[in-house]
Structures are given as C-alpha cells and as structure tokens.
Amino acid sequence: MVSAQSLTADDLERLGNDALHVEDPLAIATGLVAAVEEHRLDDRADEGFALLLAAEIHERAGNLDAALQLSGRGVEAQRVHGDRAAVFPEAFHAELLLRLGREDEGMSWLQQLRPLLTTDLDAAECVPQALIDGGHPDVAERWLTDAVREALTRRAALEARGRGPGYTEAASIAFHLLQVRHHLRGDLGLPHDAHDHLADELRDILGDTLAADTGTPLTVLYWPQQEFAELVERWPGLSEIYGGTWDDYRQRIEMALTVAAESGCSGLGLCAGSVDGLVEFAGRENLDPMEEATGEDYAEHAAALAPTQVWPPGRNETCWCGSGRKYKKCCLPRARSWRTPAAPEDTIVG
C-alpha cells in the first residue's frame, strides 16, 4: 500500500515495482493519485511521474480509459512542474488514444512530436514505439525514414562547414535513428535498403572501435537499488566508479550493455550483487572493497553463482532494474542519451 507519509522519487520507483507483485495493484494506483492530490510528494516535479505510473498500472490491468485519463493528467503535471521537454508522457498518451480507436487525436499528438525525431534521442525511441503499439508500424517506418534523411542531410551540411557547433550531436542522432529504423524494418520483414546497409556498417565500425570479443557471452554484475544505496553509503568513494545516483548507475549499465550488443556481443545477461556478498568475498580473499579490481573479481565470482537475467528484456516486459515499469518505458530510453564514439561519427555519409 502507499504510505500516508510524503513520497520521494525512490518511493515511487519502489511502488511501481510493488504493483507487479501484489494482489491488488490498482490500490497502489489509487494511492499514487491520492499522494498527488494531497500534495504528499517531496518534489512537485515528480507529480507527472506518479500519475504516469498509475496510468501504466491501469494499462497493465486492461483499463485503457482510466489509463488515458491519468496519462492526460500526467502530461499536464509534467508541463507545469516537471521537465517540459520530456517526450515519453505525451507519446504514451498518444499511444493510448490510438489503442482506444481515437486515431485522429492520437496522430495529432504524435504529429506534434514528430519534428523532435531529428533532435531528441528519446523521441527517436518513444514516438515510433507509440505508433507500433498503436497499430501503425508502417507509419513509424515512414517517419523514421524521413527523419534519417533529414538527420544525414544536416550532418553533411555541418561537415561541409568544418564540423562546427552541433556537429557531434547531429552525427549521434543520425546514428541512433539509423539503428532504430534498422531494427524496426527487421521486425517488419522488410528488405535491406541503403540506410539499412549504412546502419550495419556503422555498427560494425563501432564493434571494431571497441574491440569486442564477439564469441564470448557477457554477464554484467549490477547492484539492485537498495544494494546500490547501501554500497555508496558504506563506501562513498565507490560513487566515482558506479555513479553518484541510482539513475546515473542504471544508465551506465544500460549503455554498457547497449554498446556490447551493437558491437556484436551475444549471450548478454545480468546478475545481481549484494553488499553482504561483496564484504564476504573481499574478506575471504583479503581484498579492499574500495578497489575497482575487487569489484571486478567479485563480479566474476557472483556471475558464476547467481542466476543470470537475460538482457535485453522484451520491450513490454518488466525492466531489468526492478523499477516495475515496462522496459521500453524505463531503462531502454536511458541508453539513447549515449553519444556515439568518434569512429562512427566520422564515417556517416549523407
């Protein structure tokens, strides 16, 4: 159940996860809405997040009308108190409209987001996915094709002007649009075209740049949220290795796995670590838990013993990080903020 006390962003994440495992998840949704209406959030910037979590709970329960009403409130709260540039709330609202048969309204919302495809990496993920889930994968492919052409043209223009301000951003967005489009066309069973071949070439170059071992399965150790909090509280210096916040940390994990996948690595997975396990391992081996090498050794030890969670989850499956949200709405977009290394950027042709 939702506490009567004030809620932090971490509390909201926990409640989203709890909603997957309780008998009455709708009670959590009701509690989240009440927390917003009673101003019991530590930060009003989280109001949109709370309402969207409630909307997702109703969506999973099949209550699309209730989900739509809450997502609309979430969009408004995000505009007033949160990050007005966030794309996901509006894309999710549009997806629900499409699924409810309100085609004109849903497409109107997405048409407003469409220009962001060439300037915002989250839009490159969320907008096509909303179209796909709303029953319009052909439109998603067409919009991505137009966006790729525009992004490559802008990148080429900046190249001609000597790679001035905005060049790296333009090259990065072009790279990601190519990859998103390429994956979608593969799902649709469409034949390779010139842009698909370019996407493959850039991925191969990235693999060469990173010198990935494509024949070895890779299991990554990760610290669940509570373990991460205990880890950096006990050894603050480890925040320099793992990131200062939970969001920073799980973004690093998602980006590392994305890079590995795009470099050709197979058999990717995650296993959970624990502070108690690290302490026991370091003590037995007479190692310093603060040393990065100790963490690497413990990762190998834990991976040999703990169950492996296959990565990536399906887009509509629960996210690997334990937030309780769907992967496509949680950690999947986090990797989109990653900026492409120099080699692919220098090789894009328009």
C-alpha positions in Angstrom: 0.0 0.0 0.0 1.0 3.6 -0.5 2.3 5.3 2.7 0.4 8.2 4.2 3.8 10.0 4.5 5.5 12.1 1.9 7.0 10.2 -1.0 10.3 10.6 -2.7 11.2 9.6 -6.3 12.8 6.4 -4.9 9.5 5.6 -3.1 7.7 6.0 -6.5 10.1 3.6 -8.1 9.5 1.1 -5.4 5.8 1.4 -5.6 6.0 0.8 -9.4 7.8 -2.4 -8.7 5.4 -3.5 -5.9 2.5 -3.1 -8.3 3.8 -6.1 -10.2 3.7 -8.4 -7.3 0.6 -7.5 -5.1 -2.9 -9.0 -5.5 -4.5 -5.5 -5.9 -2.2 -3.3 -8.0 -5.0 -0.9 -8.6 -4.9 0.0 -4.9 -1.4 1.3 -5.5 -2.5 3.3 -8.5 -5.3 4.9 -6.3 -2.7 5.6 -3.6 -0.4 7.3 -6.1 -3.1 9.6 -7.3 -4.1 10.4 -3.8 -0.5 11.3 -3.0 -0.5 13.8 -5.9 -3.9 15.3 -5.0 -2.9 15.6 -1.3 0.5 17.2 -2.2 2.4 14.4 -0.4 5.3 14.2 -2.8 8.6 15.5 -1.7 9.1 17.2 -5.0 6.2 18.5 -7.2 8.4 17.7 -10.2 7.5 14.1 -9.5 3.7 14.6 -9.9 3.8 13.6 -13.6 5.8 10.5 -12.8 3.4 9.4 -10.1 0.4 9.9 -12.4 2.0 8.1 -15.3 2.9 5.2 -13.0 -0.7 5.0 -12.0 -1.7 5.1 -15.7 0.7 2.3 -16.5 -0.8 0.2 -13.7 -4.3 0.7 -15.2 -2.9 -0.1 -18.7 -1.5 -3.4 -17.5 -4.9 -4.2 -15.9 -6.6 -3.5 -19.3 -8.3 -0.3 -18.0 -7.3 1.8 -21.0 -9.9 4.5 -20.4 -8.7 5.0 -16.8 -5.1 4.9 -18.1 -5.8 7.6 -20.7 -7.4 9.9 -18.1 -4.4 9.6 -15.8 -1.9 9.9 -18.6 -3.6 13.2 -19.6 -3.2 14.5 -16.1 0.4 13.3 -16.0 1.2 15.2 -19.2 -0.3 18.3 -17.7 1.6 17.9 -14.4 4.8 17.3 -16.3 4.3 20.5 -18.3 3.6 22.6 -15.2 6.0 21.1 -12.6 8.4 18.7 -14.3 10.6 18.5 -17.4 8.6 20.2 -20.1 10.9 18.7 -22.7 10.2 15.1 -21.7 8.8 13.2 -24.7 7.6 9.9 -23.1 4.5 11.3 -21.3 2.9 12.7 -24.5 4.0 9.7 -26.6 2.4 7.3 -24.1 -0.8 9.4 -24.0 -0.9 9.3 -27.8 -0.4 5.5 -27.8 -3.4 5.1 -25.5 -5.5 7.2 -27.8 -4.6 5.1 -30.8 -5.3 1.9 -28.9 -8.7 3.2 -27.9 -9.6 3.9 -31.6 -9.2 7.7 -31.3 -7.0 7.8 -34.3 -7.2 11.4 -35.2 -6.4 12.6 -31.7 -3.6 10.1 -31.2 -2.0 11.0 -34.5 -2.4 14.7 -33.8 -0.4 14.3 -30.6 2.3 12.4 -32.4 2.5 14.8 -35.3 3.4 17.5 -32.8 6.2 15.3 -31.5 7.4 14.2 -35.0 9.8 17.2 -35.5 11.7 16.0 -32.4 12.8 12.8 -34.1 15.8 14.6 -35.6 16.7 16.5 -32.4 15.8 14.3 -29.4 17.1 10.8 -28.9 14.2 9.9 -26.6 11.8 10.9 -29.3 13.5 8.6 -31.7 12.6 5.7 -29.3 9.2 6.8 -27.9 7.4 8.1 -30.9 8.0 5.1 -33.2 7.1 2.8 -30.4 3.9 4.6 -29.7 3.0 4.2 -33.4 3.9 0.5 -33.3 1.9 -0.2 -30.2 -0.9 1.8 -31.5 -1.1 -0.4 -34.6 0.8 1.8 -37.1 4.2 0.3 -37.7 4.2 1.3 -41.3 3.8 4.9 -40.3 6.6 4.5 -37.8 8.9 3.2 -40.5 8.0 6.1 -42.9 8.6 8.7 -40.2 11.9 7.2 -39.3 12.9 7.1 -43.0 12.2 10.8 -43.4 14.0 11.6 -40.1 17.1 9.6 -41.2 17.2 11.6 -44.5 16.9 14.9 -42.6 19.5 14.0 -40.0 22.0 12.8 -42.6 21.5 16.0 -44.6 22.0 18.2 -41.6 25.1 16.2 -40.5 26.5 16.6 -44.0 25.9 20.3 -44.0 27.7 20.7 -40.7 30.6 18.6 -42.1 30.9 20.9 -45.1 31.1 23.9 -42.7 34.0 22.4 -40.8 32.2 20.5 -38.1 31.2 23.5 -36.1 28.8 23.6 -33.1 26.2 20.9 -33.2 28.1 18.5 -35.4 28.7 15.8 -32.8 25.0 16.0 -31.7 23.8 15.7 -35.3 26.1 12.7 -36.0 24.9 11.0 -32.9 21.2 11.5 -33.7 21.8 10.2 -37.3 23.5 7.1 -35.9 20.7 6.3 -33.5 17.9 7.0 -36.0 19.6 4.6 -38.4 19.7 1.9 -35.7 16.1 2.3 -34.6 14.9 2.3 -38.1 17.0 -0.7 -38.9 15.6 -2.7 -36.0 12.0 -1.8 -36.9 12.5 -2.8 -40.6 13.9 -6.1 -39.4 10.8 -6.7 -37.2 8.6 -5.9 -40.2 10.5 -8.2 -42.5 11.4 -5.5 -45.0 14.4 -6.0 -47.4 17.6 -4.1 -46.7 17.9 -0.7 -48.4 20.8 1.7 -48.5 20.1 3.1 -45.0 19.9 -0.5 -43.5 23.3 -1.2 -45.0 24.7 2.0 -43.6 23.3 1.1 -40.2 25.1 -2.3 -40.4 28.4 -0.7 -41.5 28.3 1.8 -38.6 27.5 -0.9 -36.1 30.5 -3.0 -37.4 32.8 0.1 -37.2 31.7 0.6 -33.6 32.5 -3.0 -32.8 35.9 -2.7 -34.3 36.5 0.5 -32.3 35.6 -1.2 -29.1 37.5 -4.4 -30.0 34.6 -6.5 -28.7 35.0 -10.3 -28.2 32.0 -11.4 -30.2 32.3 -15.0 -29.3 32.2 -14.8 -25.5 28.9 -14.4 -23.6 28.9 -11.4 -21.3 27.2 -11.3 -17.9 27.3 -7.9 -16.1 27.0 -7.6 -12.4 24.5 -4.9 -11.2 23.5 -3.6 -7.8 19.7 -3.5 -7.2 18.5 -0.2 -5.9 18.7 -0.9 -2.2 22.0 -2.6 -2.5 23.4 0.3 -4.5 22.2 2.8 -1.8 23.9 0.7 0.9 27.1 0.4 -1.2 27.7 4.1 -1.8 26.6 4.9 1.8 29.1 2.5 3.2 31.9 3.3 0.7 31.2 6.8 -0.7 34.3 6.6 -2.9 32.7 3.9 -5.0 30.3 6.5 -6.4 33.2 7.6 -8.6 33.2 4.1 -10.1 29.5 3.3 -10.2 27.9 6.8 -10.4 26.6 9.1 -7.7 22.9 8.3 -8.0 20.8 5.3 -8.8 19.7 6.9 -12.1 23.3 7.5 -13.1 24.2 4.0 -12.2 21.5 2.1 -14.1 22.0 4.4 -17.1 25.7 3.3 -17.2 24.6 -0.4 -17.0 22.1 0.0 -19.8 24.6 1.9 -22.0 27.3 -0.6 -21.4 25.1 -3.5 -22.5 23.8 -1.5 -25.5 27.3 -0.8 -26.7 28.2 -4.5 -26.2 25.1 -5.6 -28.2 25.7 -3.1 -31.0 29.3 -4.4 -31.2 28.2 -7.9 -31.9 28.4 -9.5 -28.4 25.9 -12.3 -27.8 24.6 -14.1 -24.7 24.3 -10.8 -22.7 22.9 -11.0 -19.2 22.8 -9.5 -15.7 23.3 -10.9 -12.3 22.5 -9.1 -9.0 25.2 -8.4 -6.5 24.9 -7.8 -2.7 26.9 -5.7 -0.3 27.0 -8.7 2.1 28.3 -10.8 -0.7 31.0 -8.3 -1.5 32.1 -8.0 2.1 32.3 -11.8 2.5 34.2 -12.2 -0.8 36.6 -9.4 0.0 37.3 -10.7 3.5 37.9 -14.2 2.3 40.3 -13.1 -0.4 41.9 -10.4 1.8 40.9 -7.6 -0.7 39.9 -4.0 -0.3 36.2 -3.5 -1.3 37.1 0.1 -2.3 39.4 -1.1 -5.1 37.9 -1.3 -8.6 39.7 -4.5 -9.2 37.9 -6.1 -6.2 34.6 -5.2 -7.7 35.7 -6.8 -11.0 36.8 -10.0 -9.2 33.6 -10.1 -7.2 31.6 -9.7 -10.4 33.1 -12.8 -11.8 32.5 -14.7 -8.5 28.9 -13.6 -8.3 28.2 -14.3 -12.0 29.4 -17.9 -11.5 26.9 -18.4 -8.6 23.9 -16.3 -9.2 21.0 -16.8 -11.7 21.5 -14.8 -14.9 18.8 -12.4 -16.1 18.8 -12.4 -19.9 19.3 -8.9 -21.4 17.6 -7.2 -23.1 14.1 -7.9 -21.8 11.2 -7.6 -24.3 10.0 -4.1 -24.8 6.8 -4.9 -23.0 8.4 -7.0 -20.3 9.4 -5.7 -16.8 12.6 -3.7 -16.8 15.7 -5.5 -15.5 16.4 -2.7 -13.0 13.5 -3.6 -10.7 11.5 -0.4 -11.1 8.4 -2.3 -12.1 7.9 -0.4 -15.3 8.0 -1.8 -18.8 11.5 -1.9 -20.2 10.5 0.3 -23.2 9.4 3.0 -20.7 12.2 2.7 -18.2 15.9 1.8 -18.9 15.6 1.3 -22.7 15.4 5.0 -23.4 18.3 5.7 -21.0 20.8 4.4 -23.5 19.6 6.8 -26.1 21.4 9.7 -24.3 24.7 7.9 -25.0 26.8 9.8 -27.6 28.4 7.9 -30.4 32.2 7.4 -30.4 34.3 9.2 -32.9 34.7 6.5 -35.5 31.0 6.0 -36.4 30.5 9.8 -36.2 33.3 10.4 -38.7 32.1 7.7 -41.1 28.4 8.7 -41.5 27.8 9.8 -45.1 24.9 11.9 -46.2 
